[in-house]
Amino acid sequence: MGRFIQTEESTGTIRRAALSADAPLFMPDAPLHLMGGRHRQTGRVTFPYPGDQFDPVALPTRGTVWSYTIQRFRPKTPPYAGPETFEPWALAYVELPGAVIIEARLVGVDLDAIRIGMAVELTRVALDPAAQDPFWLPAFRPATVTEREAAQ
Amino acid sequence: MSAATNVCIIGIGIHPFGRTDGVSGLDQGAHAVRAALADAGVAWGDVQFAYGGSDAAGNPDTMVDRLGLTGMQFINVRNGCATGGSALFSAQMAIRSGEFELGLAVGFDKHPRGAFNALPAEYNLPEWYGAAGYMVTTQFFAAKIMRYMHLHGISRRTLGLVAQKAFANGVHAPHAWRREEVALDTILNAPMVSDPFTKYMFCSPGEGGVALVLASEKKARELGIRPIHLAAATMRTRPPASFEVFAPSIEIGGGVNTATRLAAAAAFEKAGIGPDEIDLAQLQDTEAGAEIMHMAENGFCADGDQEQWIAEGRTAIGGALPVNTDGGCLACGEPIGASGLRQVYENVVQLRGLGAGRQVPGAPRTAYSHVYGAPGVSAVTILHT
């Protein structure tokens, strides 16, 4: 595992070389599905995909907010590699039914409107939106109602 | 168990917590050792061994340079927030085994200002996790209490009351960092750091040093010291399906079992007493929510009871179970290597009846201490007179 190395030129930005050594977060053939791991013996599902003794598995894309908080100050760099200019962001644990509870950003919702139990769906958010080739983080947004659900 | 292998605390010393510019963490540890030796009435040359802990202030064994090159055994301990507890566990084992009769557990630290900045590689986590801004301990504590409040009906006001009590107790603890009362409204209306916590509800990384002189009961009797008995010292790691600091995922249904529950159960079994027989407790309060949740995880109340307990002042000095009598981490700050031993120091002060303005009334006979930290470690001690 490569350590994030900070240089004068890259302060606050991602060294892609270090991050690319990590296992992918999204399924290579299905970009908006997260890649979890299912333990070969116990069937326990975890995220991110941990490698050895786990099979890759696409995680459900819809779930509910299990808990959350708002990050109100800029985390220290290193290791944080977000933009220098900090805007508070929401961090949630999202329960993906039958699979696992995962930690991810919450987007597309007023910070005051977040509630435990709210339905959310998977999206992604750029760690640094200004970057030319941004690193994409898993994120969830309030679930859109499907046509079938609306008809019920 | 024979008297020869019962372990006692015969001396305590502390360097005040907070910020002491110009004094290294190691020197704060050495200061605490000298104070503990003086308290016990023994000399550095009498110390047969030491276990020393520090997270960020250098190798503890280098303090022999300050204290005297006697050739004694000195083992360094680095175990996150359980560093002090692990040093104490190891020290009492050295005596219980019969290997030694008198030794030290010492812990100190000196952290830079601001939040801890842990790195992913130190916790076997991928680089993106740190780059994303998730290596922030405050996020975990906030998310944990947010769910706990939702499930068990704990109000934000109760979080404020815990912080208010901590600062009120700290006023009377000479070793505390924050020694001024803070009004409940000030606490509740202060800027939010990580919802639902305002800045007064979190402790800060800080500095400090603590040392305990341990001896066999037989040795304590020879020295003519009225000892405090160490009934149990346990340390545990996380069980399956727990929710811990730096957790990218949690098992479905998880978050109930914790390292704390394991360490607490083991300690009560070892001591042969139950939570209702504890007269006062120091519970890890890195923020106001942790104290609340740890009351239940350590077995002192059921989930949700805290709302009423705290409203009734049951955890205040003079309550049924005073908690964090010196203001805990909220008032003392958290120098990781020293923090767990600070709790034990405070318990010894209380059991000796020397707490002055913060003394628990009624001559307490049993005292409990508990730490918790990344990546899911906990240590507990039980003392009795």
Chai-1 contact restraints between the chains, C-beta under 6 A:
chainA,res_idxA,chainB,res_idxB,connection_type,confidence,min_distance_angstrom,max_distance_angstrom,comment,restraint_id
A,M1,B,A121,contact,1.0,0.0,6.0,A-B,restraint_1
A,R3,B,A121,contact,1.0,0.0,6.0,A-B,restraint_2
A,F4,B,E127,contact,1.0,0.0,6.0,A-B,restraint_3
A,I14,B,A131,contact,1.0,0.0,6.0,A-B,restraint_4
A,A18,B,E127,contact,1.0,0.0,6.0,A-B,restraint_5
A,L19,B,E127,contact,1.0,0.0,6.0,A-B,restraint_6
A,L19,B,W128,contact,1.0,0.0,6.0,A-B,restraint_7
A,D22,B,P126,contact,1.0,0.0,6.0,A-B,restraint_8
A,D22,B,E127,contact,1.0,0.0,6.0,A-B,restraint_9
A,D22,B,W128,contact,1.0,0.0,6.0,A-B,restraint_10
A,T46,B,S249,contact,1.0,0.0,6.0,A-B,restraint_11
A,F47,B,P248,contact,1.0,0.0,6.0,A-B,restraint_12
A,F47,B,S249,contact,1.0,0.0,6.0,A-B,restraint_13
A,S67,B,A143,contact,1.0,0.0,6.0,A-B,restraint_14
A,S67,B,M146,contact,1.0,0.0,6.0,A-B,restraint_15
A,S67,B,R147,contact,1.0,0.0,6.0,A-B,restraint_16
A,T69,B,Q139,contact,1.0,0.0,6.0,A-B,restraint_17
A,T69,B,A142,contact,1.0,0.0,6.0,A-B,restraint_18
A,T69,B,A143,contact,1.0,0.0,6.0,A-B,restraint_19
A,T69,B,S194,contact,1.0,0.0,6.0,A-B,restraint_20
A,T69,B,D195,contact,1.0,0.0,6.0,A-B,restraint_21
A,I70,B,D195,contact,1.0,0.0,6.0,A-B,restraint_22
A,R72,B,M192,contact,1.0,0.0,6.0,A-B,restraint_23
A,R72,B,V193,contact,1.0,0.0,6.0,A-B,restraint_24
A,P75,B,G133,contact,1.0,0.0,6.0,A-B,restraint_25
A,P75,B,V136,contact,1.0,0.0,6.0,A-B,restraint_26
A,K76,B,N117,contact,1.0,0.0,6.0,A-B,restraint_27
A,P79,B,L119,contact,1.0,0.0,6.0,A-B,restraint_28
A,P79,B,P120,contact,1.0,0.0,6.0,A-B,restraint_29
A,P79,B,G130,contact,1.0,0.0,6.0,A-B,restraint_30
A,P79,B,A131,contact,1.0,0.0,6.0,A-B,restraint_31
A,P79,B,M135,contact,1.0,0.0,6.0,A-B,restraint_32
A,Y80,B,G133,contact,1.0,0.0,6.0,A-B,restraint_33
A,A81,B,A131,contact,1.0,0.0,6.0,A-B,restraint_34
A,G82,B,G133,contact,1.0,0.0,6.0,A-B,restraint_35
A,L91,B,Q139,contact,1.0,0.0,6.0,A-B,restraint_36
A,Y93,B,A143,contact,1.0,0.0,6.0,A-B,restraint_37
A,V100,B,S249,contact,1.0,0.0,6.0,A-B,restraint_38
A,I101,B,I250,contact,1.0,0.0,6.0,A-B,restraint_39
A,I102,B,S249,contact,1.0,0.0,6.0,A-B,restraint_40
A,E103,B,P248,contact,1.0,0.0,6.0,A-B,restraint_41
A,I116,B,H150,contact,1.0,0.0,6.0,A-B,restraint_42
A,L137,B,A132,contact,1.0,0.0,6.0,A-B,restraint_43
